[in-house]
Amino acid sequence: MTEDGRFVRVKNKNYFVGQSVQLNERKEETKQRVRYSALASMAAGFALLLFGGFAGYNAPVGVVSLDVNPSIEYTINCFDRVLSIDGVNEDGSRIVSEMNSETLINQPVDKAVEATIFQLRESGYLVEQTENDVVLSASALTLTHANALANRLEQLVMQQEDLQVTSVSVSKSEVQQAHALGTSAGKLYIIEQLGKAIGSDGAFDPKDWLNTPVREIIRETATRSGAPQPNGEQNGQTPAGSQSDATPPQSGTGTPVPGGSTTSPQPTGGEPGSPVGPGPTDSSGGTGGAGGEPPAGGSPPG
């Protein structure tokens, strides 16, 4: 006990009862300040981790796109969780509104893609017992992540046997280039493949194909490249009673061939803009292929 009646705790140095000692209160105050500073630093660090982590979770790092004729994009975070879902074209916006997309926010993008495939079937864009083409693209924080994501989504969609899948990993700049044209990175990729198949001998403008269903673009690419096309396929990916918005150029590129289907472009590697995974071979159960943001069916019955 001090002379002013305060009780303080001191280290026992073999003091005896009644002994008076001189205390260095400045040292005690310093220890308390150090203790309080440490606690304050811990609290600040926790707050930084908490709010910094929250901000990191909500930071968009990539885009997955899914194209049939409707084009849909999913903005994702570093955990492949959906931050937003948007229709790239009018058909895509209609699909997004019909599938109650708000319930998919913060869900894995895999789940969002599955829900979209289901809604595309419900809306008549994908028809069972026919071959339907789906194009997926994925961009992410790193190329390795984008490749892995594109492969994973491809395998997910390929579980549905009537879907032929083209998947591709893309860079952020390729996503921006597609947006500048009003389309998705996946759609722009297959249009560019058509341009390569046509070659420099024919006039080709990608804008003429932006509103053409995925199915028709892939079939025209196969025709131009000489790939065989089985007969008996239904044409297009537009529900019965409606027409595709755009007509591809009649000269230089050719009109999409009615009937038949095509294999997806064969993969070549893992760089942005390159397909990933094995490509589909035929309509009898061959493996689906890729070649990032994330189907072509016959016209459904009226």
JOSUL-V521267 format. One record per residue. N is the residue number from 0. RES is the residue in one letter. BURIAL is 1 if it has 24 or more other ideal C-beta (glycine too) atoms within 12 Angstrom, else 0. Layout:
BEGIN
[[N;RES;BURIAL] [N;RES;BURIAL]]
END
This chain:
BEGIN
[[0;M;0] [1;T;0] [2;E;0] [3;D;0] [4;G;0] [5;R;0] [6;F;0] [7;V;0] [8;R;0] [9;V;0] [10;K;0] [11;N;0] [12;K;0] [13;N;0] [14;Y;0] [15;F;0] [16;V;0] [17;G;0] [18;Q;0] [19;S;0] [20;V;0] [21;Q;0] [22;L;0] [23;N;0] [24;E;0] [25;R;0] [26;K;0] [27;E;0] [28;E;0] [29;T;0] [30;K;0] [31;Q;0] [32;R;0] [33;V;0] [34;R;0] [35;Y;0] [36;S;0] [37;A;0] [38;L;0] [39;A;0] [40;S;0] [41;M;0] [42;A;0] [43;A;0] [44;G;0] [45;F;0] [46;A;0] [47;L;0] [48;L;0] [49;L;0] [50;F;0] [51;G;0] [52;G;0] [53;F;0] [54;A;0] [55;G;0] [56;Y;0] [57;N;0] [58;A;0] [59;P;1] [60;V;1] [61;G;1] [62;V;1] [63;V;1] [64;S;1] [65;L;1] [66;D;1] [67;V;1] [68;N;1] [69;P;1] [70;S;1] [71;I;1] [72;E;1] [73;Y;1] [74;T;1] [75;I;1] [76;N;1] [77;C;0] [78;F;1] [79;D;1] [80;R;1] [81;V;1] [82;L;1] [83;S;1] [84;I;1] [85;D;1] [86;G;1] [87;V;1] [88;N;1] [89;E;0] [90;D;1] [91;G;1] [92;S;0] [93;R;1] [94;I;1] [95;V;1] [96;S;0] [97;E;1] [98;M;1] [99;N;0] [100;S;1] [101;E;0] [102;T;0] [103;L;1] [104;I;1] [105;N;0] [106;Q;1] [107;P;1] [108;V;1] [109;D;1] [110;K;1] [111;A;1] [112;V;1] [113;E;1] [114;A;1] [115;T;1] [116;I;1] [117;F;0] [118;Q;1] [119;L;1] [120;R;1] [121;E;0] [122;S;1] [123;G;1] [124;Y;1] [125;L;1] [126;V;1] [127;E;0] [128;Q;0] [129;T;1] [130;E;1] [131;N;1] [132;D;1] [133;V;1] [134;V;1] [135;L;1] [136;S;1] [137;A;1] [138;S;1] [139;A;1] [140;L;0] [141;T;0] [142;L;1] [143;T;0] [144;H;1] [145;A;1] [146;N;1] [147;A;1] [148;L;1] [149;A;1] [150;N;1] [151;R;1] [152;L;1] [153;E;1] [154;Q;1] [155;L;1] [156;V;1] [157;M;1] [158;Q;0] [159;Q;1] [160;E;0] [161;D;1] [162;L;1] [163;Q;1] [164;V;1] [165;T;1] [166;S;1] [167;V;1] [168;S;1] [169;V;1] [170;S;1] [171;K;1] [172;S;0] [173;E;1] [174;V;1] [175;Q;0] [176;Q;1] [177;A;1] [178;H;1] [179;A;0] [180;L;1] [181;G;0] [182;T;1] [183;S;1] [184;A;1] [185;G;1] [186;K;1] [187;L;1] [188;Y;1] [189;I;1] [190;I;1] [191;E;1] [192;Q;1] [193;L;1] [194;G;1] [195;K;0] [196;A;1] [197;I;1] [198;G;0] [199;S;0] [200;D;0] [201;G;0] [202;A;0] [203;F;1] [204;D;0] [205;P;1] [206;K;0] [207;D;1] [208;W;1] [209;L;1] [210;N;1] [211;T;1] [212;P;1] [213;V;1] [214;R;1] [215;E;1] [216;I;1] [217;I;1] [218;R;1] [219;E;1] [220;T;1] [221;A;1] [222;T;1] [223;R;1] [224;S;0] [225;G;0] [226;A;1] [227;P;0] [228;Q;1] [229;P;0] [230;N;0] [231;G;0] [232;E;1] [233;Q;1] [234;N;1] [235;G;1] [236;Q;1] [237;T;1] [238;P;1] [239;A;0] [240;G;0] [241;S;0] [242;Q;0] [243;S;1] [244;D;0] [245;A;1] [246;T;0] [247;P;1] [248;P;1] [249;Q;0] [250;S;0] [251;G;0] [252;T;1] [253;G;1] [254;T;0] [255;P;1] [256;V;1] [257;P;0] [258;G;0] [259;G;1] [260;S;1] [261;T;1] [262;T;1] [263;S;1] [264;P;1] [265;Q;1] [266;P;1] [267;T;0] [268;G;0] [269;G;1] [270;E;0] [271;P;1] [272;G;1] [273;S;1] [274;P;1] [275;V;1] [276;G;1] [277;P;1] [278;G;1] [279;P;1] [280;T;0] [281;D;0] [282;S;1] [283;S;0] [284;G;0] [285;G;0] [286;T;1] [287;G;1] [288;G;1] [289;A;1] [290;G;1] [291;G;1] [292;E;1] [293;P;1] [294;P;1] [295;A;1] [296;G;1] [297;G;1] [298;S;1] [299;P;1] [300;P;0] [301;G;0]]
END
